Amino acid sequence: MRFSAATAADRLLPERFSLRLRPLTERVDMLLAASNPQAAAQRSSLTAFSVRIVSAAIALAAQIILARWMGEFEYGIFVLVWLTAIIIGNLSCLGFHTTIIRYVPEYFERNLVDEVRGILWTGRVFGIAASTLVALAGALGVFLLRDHMENYYVVPFYLGLVCVPMIALGDMLDGTARSRSWVLTALTPTYIARPLLSLLFMVAAVLIGFAPTAVTALLAAILATYVTTVCQLTIVSGSLARIIPAGARSLHLREWFVVSVPIFLVEGFFFLLINVDVLMVGHFMDPGHVAVYFATVKILALAHFVYFAVKAGVAQRYSQLLHGGDHDRFARFVRDSVKWTFWPTLVIGVVLLLLGKPLLWLFGPSFAEGYPLLFVLIIGVIARASVGPTESLLNMSGNQNICAALYAVALCINVALNILLIPRFGLFGAAIATAVAMAFEASSLSLTVYRRLGVPMFIFAPAAKISRPEEQF
């Protein structure tokens, strides 16, 4: 029996309230019942957003507890090392986890089962092998540069590198699940299970006598990452076995990696773009300032979640509609995805500006000094939300090269401004650099989508049909 929001409201609420909510509950029922790509993408985005909201609550609680226990200095060390490990793990995939999202829907559409088996097998093997080599190279680098690093970073960086292969494999599994629109399977391990287990393992470690240091926090995070990734591997493998029969694998390595490398550049530059400010603060300032800046960014991440939720829900649909041939339908879907991104982000952003100071105070009284930074950083967040998931559309439409080039320019702008502004203005300099780079990123990507695909991907742009010839798709 299908769930009905209207029926549930009638049963659980007084009649006058259920009648007032009837337009909303009926709209929810229509969304749940509809089978068209737009409704399916909305459901996927709504599911992804729900996961990210729950994740935000868990992550916020975890970070507050860690900051209170560890103090600014140790917390700053943990933040910098763990963020570096996540970046390295993600980049070690060389974009192949998104290439899976690009090709698997097409292969299923064309009934190319051998190719599906081939690309999924290649993704797992390549992800583990490449990330292991990168982690070993990183460990060698730490060993050779240990005399040029602060002593308190050496052991934590070694520990962080231990986690890199599992982070990379988790990203591959995330891409595999998203290629089949299994949003919960894709996001729950990384965004709910891993931070929750990390917190629980940290609490257990402290209770049995370990000191609340960066090393203890990293050990807890490593254990949580291995547990969640192995569990996700088991779930994804079982789900695939039910829809893909055993058989031969067809490998098109050259074709896949020709697409994967530009996507790697796109996602690598993007990932660095949203994290480079924390890394630059860590380079120019002490771990205490890293802790304050990261806590501020963590608060603002609540508004970012809308963007990432929509991106998770629409990338696979972009690929399907691009290959479906109905260009007007595709254009309408693109415009809708921008609306889903912008308006919720704007609302959440205003709420965060109102509640930011007490939220930061929860980390510790000294963390409240990051509150003014929110007013600068929110400019970049709103700018990105105003154009929606543009890079996903460019990747799915074969325009990943120009997308990578634009992200490279945005990253260079960010780094250059950080170098110039942090020594002069401290944390405000990092916030200004990030906001400017994000505004450039949003405007340049939106303009590229319009020129390449004829779609005005901006919240206040007038509606227009795709004007480019079909062969560009």
Phi, psi and omega in degrees: 000130184284139177294140178233118178294322180296316179295318179297319178296320179297323183281325189262337185248156173302153188302318183293328177286319180295326178292321178293327181274356186304315179302320180290315182293325177292324177295320177298317179298320178297320179296318182289329185272332186294149182244003181284162183302323181296314179295320179297319179293322177297318178297317179297316180294320179295319177296315179298318180295320178297317178298317182291328177293314177299318178299320180298318179297316179294313182296319180297314178298318180297315182293324177296314179298315180297316181297320180293317181289313192274334187083163186302317188294303180296323179296320178297322177297311180301314182301311184295316182290315182294320177297319178297318179297318180295318179297313180296317179299317179295315182290335180296339179287347181053033177079001186291333179294331175277330174300325176299316178296325180292318189262325186301313177302320179295317181295320177295321179298325182262004178061039178263076187290324179299321179292323177299312178299321182293314184288326179290319178295317180298319181300315181293312182296314181295318182301313181292315183294311183295316182292327178294317178297319179296318180297318178296319177296321178296318178298320177297320179297318178297319180298315183288331184257009186300329180284346180257002180252156171295137184303326184288355178262341191297301182297315177303321180292322175302315181295318180301322181291335177299331185273348187303313180300322180287328175295317179295315179298321177299321177295321177297317179293324175300313178297321178298313180294320180292330179295339177252010181063030174270076190296316181297317179296327181286316192261329186301315181301315184283319190261346177239303186296313184296310179294327179293314178294322178301316179294315181296318179294323178294316178299315180298319181297317180293321182294330180269003170119356178287145177287143180283072182251176177297323179297316178297317180297321179291321177298319178296318180294322178297312180299316179297320181294317179295319180296311183292323181292318178297319178295318178296321177300317179296316182292313181296318179298318178295319180293320179293323181298333181282340183243346180238111180291156177296148181172191183288156176251132175255120185253130175235063190301317182297313180299315183296317184282336172298322176281323187292320185297312175298322177297320176302317179295317179300306185288327178295313178296321179295314181298318177293323182299321183274355181235349188295332180296320177295317179297320180291323175298319178297329179286319186267339188231172184278167182303332178297317177291324175302317181298314181296314182294317181295319178299321178295315178296323180297321176297314182292338180299339177300325177283327178297333187300329178298312180302312182291327179293315178296317179302317180295330184273336189254342186302313181293326179289324174304313181299316181296312183290327177298321181271356180277337175093348180271091188289324178295318178296320178298315181298318179296320180295320179298314180298320179297321181295329176292318178297318180298332182277313192288306190295315175298323179297318180299315181296312181296323179299317178296318179299318181294325177295327179284324186254002187300318184295310177296328178294318178293325180298332178299330177290334184149150183306323183289340182289341181297343178293346177278354185302313180301335180296332181301323183291336176275312184295328183297335178299315179294321180297314180294321178299315179295318181294332184292344180247356179071191183282068185298321184293329176296318179295318179294320178295317183287341182259009177083014180255033184292335181294311180293326177297316179298318180297319180293320177294325178297318178295315179299320178295318178298319177299316181298311181297314181299317180292324176298316180298321181283322192263328182298313179300333183268319188241005177064226183296328176297324178298318178296319180295317179297316180301317182293316181297317180296315181296320180292322177295319176297314180304311183297312183293318182291320179292319179298317179297321180295318178300318181294318182289324184276323187243351180075015181255123177282097185264073177207139190301326183257011179281146176292150179294145178206150178276161176294128185250357182274155179295155187298329185294346178287349180269000000 
